Amino acid sequence: MKIDNRLKIMVETWDDPGDYPSGAGAGPLASYRYIAGSEGEVRISDMTPEEEDWVHDDPDTFMVEHDVKMPDGILRVKEWEVVWQGPGEAWVIPIEDDVDTNWTDEPDFDPPEIYDDSHLDDPDWRLP
């Protein structure tokens, strides 16, 4: 049996439309990329009839038992689809997966440091 793992992550970009009826903000927020899921397939060929039954009946366990690795950013596949290409040959495609929602290149919007207003206590302080 041969296993060819062609899975990879699918990265999408979030763009803020920047169109707010209240007029809040000075334009759109910065765009960022995030993991939207996985794409590709695991191609399995030269299977015995028993392996075909296993892939058909329980593709998730088959993937785990044969140490098929998910791409970084994919935590687990919740549902697989098996597409038969001929006797002993199938493509196993992830339909639904859990992604690592912590992976993003979103800009860090840390709050500014606390404003120092101690000068307001000084009775001699005046605006320039």
Contacts in CASP RR format, 6 or more apart in sequence:
PFRMAT RR
TARGET T0000
AUTHOR 0000-0000-0000
METHOD contacts of the structure
MODEL  1
MKIDNRLKIMVETWDDPGDYPSGAGAGPLASYRYIAGSEGEVRISDMTPE
EEDWVHDDPDTFMVEHDVKMPDGILRVKEWEVVWQGPGEAWVIPIEDDVD
TNWTDEPDFDPPEIYDDSHLDDPDWRLP
1 44 0 8 1.000
1 45 0 8 1.000
1 46 0 8 1.000
1 47 0 8 1.000
1 48 0 8 1.000
1 51 0 8 1.000
2 43 0 8 1.000
2 44 0 8 1.000
2 45 0 8 1.000
2 46 0 8 1.000
3 42 0 8 1.000
3 43 0 8 1.000
3 44 0 8 1.000
3 66 0 8 1.000
3 68 0 8 1.000
4 42 0 8 1.000
4 43 0 8 1.000
4 44 0 8 1.000
4 45 0 8 1.000
5 42 0 8 1.000
5 68 0 8 1.000
5 69 0 8 1.000
6 40 0 8 1.000
6 41 0 8 1.000
6 42 0 8 1.000
6 43 0 8 1.000
7 38 0 8 1.000
7 39 0 8 1.000
7 40 0 8 1.000
7 41 0 8 1.000
7 42 0 8 1.000
7 70 0 8 1.000
7 71 0 8 1.000
7 74 0 8 1.000
7 94 0 8 1.000
8 38 0 8 1.000
8 39 0 8 1.000
8 40 0 8 1.000
8 71 0 8 1.000
9 35 0 8 1.000
9 37 0 8 1.000
9 38 0 8 1.000
9 39 0 8 1.000
9 71 0 8 1.000
9 72 0 8 1.000
9 73 0 8 1.000
9 74 0 8 1.000
9 99 0 8 1.000
10 35 0 8 1.000
10 36 0 8 1.000
10 37 0 8 1.000
10 38 0 8 1.000
10 39 0 8 1.000
11 33 0 8 1.000
11 34 0 8 1.000
11 35 0 8 1.000
11 36 0 8 1.000
12 33 0 8 1.000
12 34 0 8 1.000
12 36 0 8 1.000
13 31 0 8 1.000
13 32 0 8 1.000
13 33 0 8 1.000
13 34 0 8 1.000
14 31 0 8 1.000
14 32 0 8 1.000
14 33 0 8 1.000
14 34 0 8 1.000
14 106 0 8 1.000
15 28 0 8 1.000
15 31 0 8 1.000
16 28 0 8 1.000
16 29 0 8 1.000
16 30 0 8 1.000
16 31 0 8 1.000
17 28 0 8 1.000
18 27 0 8 1.000
18 28 0 8 1.000
18 29 0 8 1.000
30 106 0 8 1.000
30 107 0 8 1.000
32 104 0 8 1.000
32 105 0 8 1.000
32 106 0 8 1.000
32 107 0 8 1.000
33 104 0 8 1.000
33 105 0 8 1.000
34 101 0 8 1.000
34 103 0 8 1.000
34 104 0 8 1.000
34 106 0 8 1.000
35 73 0 8 1.000
35 74 0 8 1.000
35 99 0 8 1.000
35 100 0 8 1.000
35 101 0 8 1.000
35 103 0 8 1.000
35 104 0 8 1.000
36 99 0 8 1.000
37 74 0 8 1.000
37 97 0 8 1.000
37 99 0 8 1.000
38 70 0 8 1.000
38 71 0 8 1.000
38 74 0 8 1.000
38 77 0 8 1.000
38 94 0 8 1.000
38 97 0 8 1.000
38 99 0 8 1.000
40 93 0 8 1.000
40 94 0 8 1.000
41 83 0 8 1.000
41 91 0 8 1.000
41 92 0 8 1.000
41 93 0 8 1.000
42 63 0 8 1.000
42 68 0 8 1.000
42 91 0 8 1.000
42 92 0 8 1.000
42 93 0 8 1.000
43 89 0 8 1.000
43 90 0 8 1.000
43 91 0 8 1.000
43 92 0 8 1.000
44 51 0 8 1.000
44 55 0 8 1.000
44 88 0 8 1.000
44 89 0 8 1.000
44 90 0 8 1.000
44 91 0 8 1.000
44 92 0 8 1.000
45 88 0 8 1.000
45 89 0 8 1.000
46 88 0 8 1.000
46 89 0 8 1.000
47 55 0 8 1.000
47 88 0 8 1.000
47 89 0 8 1.000
47 90 0 8 1.000
48 88 0 8 1.000
51 62 0 8 1.000
51 88 0 8 1.000
52 88 0 8 1.000
52 90 0 8 1.000
54 61 0 8 1.000
54 62 0 8 1.000
55 62 0 8 1.000
55 82 0 8 1.000
55 90 0 8 1.000
55 92 0 8 1.000
56 82 0 8 1.000
59 80 0 8 1.000
59 82 0 8 1.000
59 92 0 8 1.000
60 77 0 8 1.000
60 80 0 8 1.000
62 92 0 8 1.000
63 77 0 8 1.000
63 80 0 8 1.000
63 92 0 8 1.000
70 76 0 8 1.000
70 77 0 8 1.000
70 97 0 8 1.000
72 100 0 8 1.000
73 99 0 8 1.000
73 100 0 8 1.000
73 103 0 8 1.000
74 94 0 8 1.000
74 97 0 8 1.000
74 98 0 8 1.000
74 99 0 8 1.000
74 100 0 8 1.000
75 97 0 8 1.000
75 98 0 8 1.000
75 99 0 8 1.000
75 100 0 8 1.000
76 97 0 8 1.000
76 98 0 8 1.000
77 94 0 8 1.000
77 95 0 8 1.000
77 96 0 8 1.000
77 97 0 8 1.000
77 98 0 8 1.000
78 95 0 8 1.000
78 96 0 8 1.000
78 97 0 8 1.000
78 98 0 8 1.000
79 94 0 8 1.000
79 95 0 8 1.000
79 96 0 8 1.000
80 92 0 8 1.000
80 93 0 8 1.000
80 94 0 8 1.000
80 95 0 8 1.000
81 92 0 8 1.000
81 93 0 8 1.000
81 94 0 8 1.000
81 95 0 8 1.000
82 90 0 8 1.000
82 91 0 8 1.000
82 92 0 8 1.000
82 93 0 8 1.000
83 90 0 8 1.000
83 91 0 8 1.000
83 92 0 8 1.000
83 93 0 8 1.000
84 90 0 8 1.000
85 91 0 8 1.000
119 125 0 8 1.000
END
